[in-house]
Amino acid sequence: MINNVKQMREQCGYTQEQLANLVGASRQSIISIEKGHYIPTTIMALKLAFSLGVGVEELFILEKKDWKG
């Protein structure tokens, strides 16, 4: 999965702490999401997208290799 959270956050000029506050998460959660160590819930992905002014599909892109079956 391609994860564009860090790039979009930086484009918006937010720190990890600011984004965390906007979406009701911890800074550690944002760090884990940005590093690809944690895949957020659907609700968190929607909150991130809304806060960054983009669609979820711009933040998280499923690659063919990620398909099972």
A tleap script that builds the chain and sets N, CA, C and O, in Angstrom:
source leaprc.protein.ff14SB
mol = sequence {
  NMET ILE ASN ASN VAL LYS GLN MET ARG GLU
  GLN CYS GLY TYR THR GLN GLU GLN LEU ALA
  ASN LEU VAL GLY ALA SER ARG GLN SER ILE
  ILE SER ILE GLU LYS GLY HIE TYR ILE PRO
  THR THR ILE MET ALA LEU LYS LEU ALA PHE
  SER LEU GLY VAL GLY VAL GLU GLU LEU PHE
  ILE LEU GLU LYS LYS ASP TRP LYS CGLY
}
set mol.1.N position { 0.847 -1.176 0.000 }
set mol.1.CA position { 0.000 0.000 0.000 }
set mol.1.C position { 0.891 1.236 0.000 }
set mol.1.O position { 1.856 1.329 0.757 }
set mol.2.N position { 0.548 2.165 -0.852 }
set mol.2.CA position { 1.252 3.440 -0.878 }
set mol.2.C position { 0.553 4.366 0.116 }
set mol.2.O position { -0.673 4.472 0.126 }
set mol.3.N position { 1.344 5.027 0.941 }
set mol.3.CA position { 0.820 5.882 1.988 }
set mol.3.C position { 1.360 7.297 1.757 }
set mol.3.O position { 2.569 7.520 1.811 }
set mol.4.N position { 0.470 8.240 1.502 }
set mol.4.CA position { 0.859 9.630 1.234 }
set mol.4.C position { 0.531 10.587 2.378 }
set mol.4.O position { 0.489 11.801 2.175 }
set mol.5.N position { 0.301 10.058 3.570 }
set mol.5.CA position { -0.116 10.909 4.691 }
set mol.5.C position { 0.946 11.958 5.010 }
set mol.5.O position { 0.626 13.137 5.161 }
set mol.6.N position { 2.201 11.539 5.112 }
set mol.6.CA position { 3.258 12.487 5.471 }
set mol.6.C position { 3.370 13.603 4.431 }
set mol.6.O position { 3.461 14.779 4.783 }
set mol.7.N position { 3.362 13.231 3.156 }
set mol.7.CA position { 3.484 14.237 2.102 }
set mol.7.C position { 2.327 15.229 2.136 }
set mol.7.O position { 2.534 16.437 2.023 }
set mol.8.N position { 1.114 14.719 2.291 }
set mol.8.CA position { -0.064 15.589 2.321 }
set mol.8.C position { -0.063 16.462 3.577 }
set mol.8.O position { -0.438 17.633 3.524 }
set mol.9.N position { 0.357 15.890 4.699 }
set mol.9.CA position { 0.431 16.664 5.948 }
set mol.9.C position { 1.411 17.821 5.790 }
set mol.9.O position { 1.123 18.953 6.177 }
set mol.10.N position { 2.569 17.520 5.217 }
set mol.10.CA position { 3.575 18.566 5.028 }
set mol.10.C position { 3.098 19.632 4.042 }
set mol.10.O position { 3.379 20.816 4.230 }
set mol.11.N position { 2.375 19.222 2.988 }
set mol.11.CA position { 1.828 20.197 2.033 }
set mol.11.C position { 0.858 21.160 2.708 }
set mol.11.O position { 0.767 22.333 2.345 }
set mol.12.N position { 0.131 20.636 3.703 }
set mol.12.CA position { -0.828 21.474 4.428 }
set mol.12.C position { -0.159 22.310 5.518 }
set mol.12.O position { -0.784 23.201 6.094 }
set mol.13.N position { 1.103 22.023 5.794 }
set mol.13.CA position { 1.830 22.776 6.805 }
set mol.13.C position { 1.544 22.356 8.233 }
set mol.13.O position { 1.799 23.115 9.168 }
set mol.14.N position { 1.017 21.152 8.412 }
set mol.14.CA position { 0.718 20.653 9.752 }
set mol.14.C position { 1.894 19.872 10.327 }
set mol.14.O position { 2.618 19.185 9.608 }
set mol.15.N position { 2.064 19.993 11.628 }
set mol.15.CA position { 2.978 19.093 12.330 }
set mol.15.C position { 2.217 17.799 12.613 }
set mol.15.O position { 0.997 17.737 12.460 }
set mol.16.N position { 2.941 16.786 13.021 }
set mol.16.CA position { 2.275 15.532 13.397 }
set mol.16.C position { 1.327 15.774 14.569 }
set mol.16.O position { 0.234 15.208 14.614 }
set mol.17.N position { 1.735 16.597 15.499 }
set mol.17.CA position { 0.907 16.908 16.666 }
set mol.17.C position { -0.378 17.628 16.248 }
set mol.17.O position { -1.456 17.309 16.750 }
set mol.18.N position { -0.273 18.582 15.345 }
set mol.18.CA position { -1.457 19.314 14.880 }
set mol.18.C position { -2.437 18.389 14.170 }
set mol.18.O position { -3.644 18.461 14.401 }
set mol.19.N position { -1.920 17.524 13.311 }
set mol.19.CA position { -2.802 16.590 12.611 }
set mol.19.C position { -3.454 15.629 13.596 }
set mol.19.O position { -4.642 15.325 13.489 }
set mol.20.N position { -2.670 15.158 14.552 }
set mol.20.CA position { -3.218 14.262 15.575 }
set mol.20.C position { -4.376 14.923 16.312 }
set mol.20.O position { -5.408 14.293 16.543 }
set mol.21.N position { -4.210 16.182 16.680 }
set mol.21.CA position { -5.280 16.905 17.373 }
set mol.21.C position { -6.515 17.061 16.500 }
set mol.21.O position { -7.638 16.956 16.992 }
set mol.22.N position { -6.322 17.309 15.223 }
set mol.22.CA position { -7.452 17.471 14.303 }
set mol.22.C position { -8.287 16.202 14.186 }
set mol.22.O position { -9.513 16.268 14.098 }
set mol.23.N position { -7.627 15.050 14.184 }
set mol.23.CA position { -8.342 13.787 13.962 }
set mol.23.C position { -8.628 13.015 15.247 }
set mol.23.O position { -9.226 11.939 15.198 }
set mol.24.N position { -8.214 13.544 16.387 }
set mol.24.CA position { -8.477 12.886 17.660 }
set mol.24.C position { -7.619 11.654 17.890 }
set mol.24.O position { -8.088 10.638 18.403 }
set mol.25.N position { -6.355 11.761 17.501 }
set mol.25.CA position { -5.418 10.641 17.665 }
set mol.25.C position { -4.194 11.140 18.417 }
set mol.25.O position { -4.061 12.333 18.691 }
set mol.26.N position { -3.311 10.222 18.742 }
set mol.26.CA position { -2.050 10.605 19.372 }
set mol.26.C position { -1.007 10.879 18.294 }
set mol.26.O position { -1.145 10.429 17.156 }
set mol.27.N position { 0.016 11.605 18.654 }
set mol.27.CA position { 1.117 11.865 17.721 }
set mol.27.C position { 1.778 10.541 17.330 }
set mol.27.O position { 2.188 10.364 16.183 }
set mol.28.N position { 1.879 9.629 18.269 }
set mol.28.CA position { 2.470 8.315 17.994 }
set mol.28.C position { 1.664 7.565 16.943 }
set mol.28.O position { 2.236 6.868 16.106 }
set mol.29.N position { 0.348 7.700 16.979 }
set mol.29.CA position { -0.494 7.057 15.965 }
set mol.29.C position { -0.205 7.623 14.580 }
set mol.29.O position { -0.116 6.880 13.602 }
set mol.30.N position { -0.059 8.935 14.503 }
set mol.30.CA position { 0.249 9.570 13.215 }
set mol.30.C position { 1.609 9.094 12.714 }
set mol.30.O position { 1.764 8.794 11.530 }
set mol.31.N position { 2.581 9.026 13.596 }
set mol.31.CA position { 3.909 8.528 13.229 }
set mol.31.C position { 3.808 7.110 12.678 }
set mol.31.O position { 4.390 6.807 11.636 }
set mol.32.N position { 3.079 6.245 13.365 }
set mol.32.CA position { 2.929 4.849 12.924 }
set mol.32.C position { 2.225 4.739 11.585 }
set mol.32.O position { 2.589 3.906 10.754 }
set mol.33.N position { 1.224 5.572 11.373 }
set mol.33.CA position { 0.511 5.578 10.095 }
set mol.33.C position { 1.452 6.039 8.988 }
set mol.33.O position { 1.534 5.408 7.934 }
set mol.34.N position { 2.157 7.135 9.227 }
set mol.34.CA position { 3.061 7.673 8.211 }
set mol.34.C position { 4.163 6.677 7.834 }
set mol.34.O position { 4.560 6.600 6.672 }
set mol.35.N position { 4.648 5.926 8.805 }
set mol.35.CA position { 5.713 4.955 8.544 }
set mol.35.C position { 5.191 3.652 7.943 }
set mol.35.O position { 5.973 2.784 7.554 }
set mol.36.N position { 3.865 3.519 7.869 }
set mol.36.CA position { 3.285 2.307 7.318 }
set mol.36.C position { 3.272 1.136 8.282 }
set mol.36.O position { 3.064 -0.007 7.875 }
set mol.37.N position { 3.494 1.415 9.556 }
set mol.37.CA position { 3.464 0.366 10.578 }
set mol.37.C position { 2.049 0.072 11.050 }
set mol.37.O position { 1.795 -0.967 11.659 }
set mol.38.N position { 1.138 0.980 10.772 }
set mol.38.CA position { -0.249 0.843 11.209 }
set mol.38.C position { -1.168 1.316 10.092 }
set mol.38.O position { -0.994 2.412 9.559 }
set mol.39.N position { -2.130 0.501 9.746 }
set mol.39.CA position { -3.146 0.878 8.770 }
set mol.39.C position { -4.357 1.356 9.561 }
set mol.39.O position { -4.925 0.594 10.344 }
set mol.40.N position { -4.757 2.604 9.366 }
set mol.40.CA position { -5.844 3.150 10.170 }
set mol.40.C position { -7.197 2.517 9.847 }
set mol.40.O position { -7.396 1.926 8.786 }
set mol.41.N position { -8.104 2.661 10.789 }
set mol.41.CA position { -9.481 2.231 10.558 }
set mol.41.C position { -10.084 3.091 9.463 }
set mol.41.O position { -9.530 4.129 9.099 }
set mol.42.N position { -11.196 2.667 8.951 }
set mol.42.CA position { -11.886 3.443 7.914 }
set mol.42.C position { -12.242 4.831 8.425 }
set mol.42.O position { -12.063 5.820 7.714 }
set mol.43.N position { -12.739 4.910 9.638 }
set mol.43.CA position { -13.123 6.206 10.199 }
set mol.43.C position { -11.909 7.112 10.335 }
set mol.43.O position { -11.986 8.297 10.010 }
set mol.44.N position { -10.790 6.575 10.809 }
set mol.44.CA position { -9.577 7.388 10.944 }
set mol.44.C position { -9.076 7.827 9.573 }
set mol.44.O position { -8.643 8.968 9.414 }
set mol.45.N position { -9.128 6.944 8.585 }
set mol.45.CA position { -8.700 7.297 7.228 }
set mol.45.C position { -9.574 8.436 6.683 }
set mol.45.O position { -9.067 9.355 6.041 }
set mol.46.N position { -10.869 8.372 6.939 }
set mol.46.CA position { -11.781 9.428 6.499 }
set mol.46.C position { -11.491 10.746 7.211 }
set mol.46.O position { -11.518 11.807 6.588 }
set mol.47.N position { -11.216 10.685 8.507 }
set mol.47.CA position { -10.876 11.892 9.266 }
set mol.47.C position { -9.580 12.515 8.736 }
set mol.47.O position { -9.487 13.732 8.581 }
set mol.48.N position { -8.594 11.677 8.462 }
set mol.48.CA position { -7.324 12.166 7.924 }
set mol.48.C position { -7.554 12.854 6.577 }
set mol.48.O position { -7.066 13.958 6.339 }
set mol.49.N position { -8.296 12.189 5.713 }
set mol.49.CA position { -8.558 12.747 4.383 }
set mol.49.C position { -9.295 14.082 4.483 }
set mol.49.O position { -8.920 15.050 3.822 }
set mol.50.N position { -10.327 14.135 5.296 }
set mol.50.CA position { -11.092 15.365 5.467 }
set mol.50.C position { -10.203 16.490 6.001 }
set mol.50.O position { -10.246 17.616 5.506 }
set mol.51.N position { -9.399 16.171 7.016 }
set mol.51.CA position { -8.527 17.175 7.634 }
set mol.51.C position { -7.458 17.689 6.679 }
set mol.51.O position { -7.014 18.832 6.785 }
set mol.52.N position { -7.048 16.834 5.748 }
set mol.52.CA position { -6.008 17.217 4.793 }
set mol.52.C position { -6.589 17.714 3.469 }
set mol.52.O position { -5.848 18.100 2.564 }
set mol.53.N position { -7.912 17.704 3.363 }
set mol.53.CA position { -8.580 18.241 2.182 }
set mol.53.C position { -8.399 17.407 0.925 }
set mol.53.O position { -8.366 17.938 -0.185 }
set mol.54.N position { -8.281 16.088 1.106 }
set mol.54.CA position { -8.107 15.182 -0.032 }
set mol.54.C position { -9.027 13.983 0.133 }
set mol.54.O position { -9.652 13.808 1.179 }
set mol.55.N position { -9.106 13.165 -0.900 }
set mol.55.CA position { -9.863 11.929 -0.812 }
set mol.55.C position { -9.019 10.826 -0.182 }
set mol.55.O position { -7.790 10.862 -0.245 }
set mol.56.N position { -9.669 9.871 0.410 }
set mol.56.CA position { -8.965 8.744 1.029 }
set mol.56.C position { -8.064 8.057 0.014 }
set mol.56.O position { -6.961 7.625 0.347 }
set mol.57.N position { -8.534 7.958 -1.223 }
set mol.57.CA position { -7.757 7.272 -2.254 }
set mol.57.C position { -6.490 8.031 -2.628 }
set mol.57.O position { -5.606 7.471 -3.276 }
set mol.58.N position { -6.390 9.291 -2.229 }
set mol.58.CA position { -5.149 10.038 -2.433 }
set mol.58.C position { -4.153 9.788 -1.306 }
set mol.58.O position { -2.946 9.938 -1.493 }
set mol.59.N position { -4.661 9.408 -0.137 }
set mol.59.CA position { -3.789 9.120 1.005 }
set mol.59.C position { -3.273 7.685 0.987 }
set mol.59.O position { -2.105 7.424 1.275 }
set mol.60.N position { -4.161 6.769 0.645 }
set mol.60.CA position { -3.827 5.347 0.685 }
set mol.60.C position { -4.157 4.719 -0.660 }
set mol.60.O position { -5.314 4.701 -1.081 }
set mol.61.N position { -3.137 4.206 -1.328 }
set mol.61.CA position { -3.317 3.619 -2.648 }
set mol.61.C position { -2.976 2.140 -2.576 }
set mol.61.O position { -1.846 1.765 -2.263 }
set mol.62.N position { -3.955 1.314 -2.868 }
set mol.62.CA position { -3.767 -0.127 -2.841 }
set mol.62.C position { -3.068 -0.559 -4.119 }
set mol.62.O position { -3.535 -0.279 -5.223 }
set mol.63.N position { -1.952 -1.239 -3.957 }
set mol.63.CA position { -1.187 -1.734 -5.107 }
set mol.63.C position { -1.637 -3.146 -5.450 }
set mol.63.O position { -2.163 -3.863 -4.599 }
set mol.64.N position { -1.430 -3.533 -6.687 }
set mol.64.CA position { -1.832 -4.852 -7.157 }
set mol.64.C position { -1.267 -5.951 -6.262 }
set mol.64.O position { -1.955 -6.935 -5.991 }
set mol.65.N position { -0.025 -5.798 -5.799 }
set mol.65.CA position { 0.611 -6.825 -4.967 }
set mol.65.C position { -0.088 -7.009 -3.625 }
set mol.65.O position { 0.093 -8.028 -2.959 }
set mol.66.N position { -0.898 -6.005 -3.227 }
set mol.66.CA position { -1.618 -6.075 -1.951 }
set mol.66.C position { -2.908 -6.901 -2.051 }
set mol.66.O position { -3.507 -7.235 -1.029 }
set mol.67.N position { -3.336 -7.229 -3.271 }
set mol.67.CA position { -4.555 -8.002 -3.480 }
set mol.67.C position { -4.294 -9.455 -3.106 }
set mol.67.O position { -3.251 -10.018 -3.438 }
set mol.68.N position { -5.217 -10.029 -2.439 }
set mol.68.CA position { -5.129 -11.463 -2.098 }
set mol.68.C position { -6.193 -12.178 -2.892 }
set mol.68.O position { -7.387 -11.954 -2.691 }
set mol.69.N position { -5.766 -13.034 -3.789 }
set mol.69.CA position { -6.724 -13.825 -4.566 }
set mol.69.C position { -6.957 -13.336 -5.950 }
set mol.69.O position { -7.743 -13.928 -6.689 }
savepdb mol mol.pdb
quit
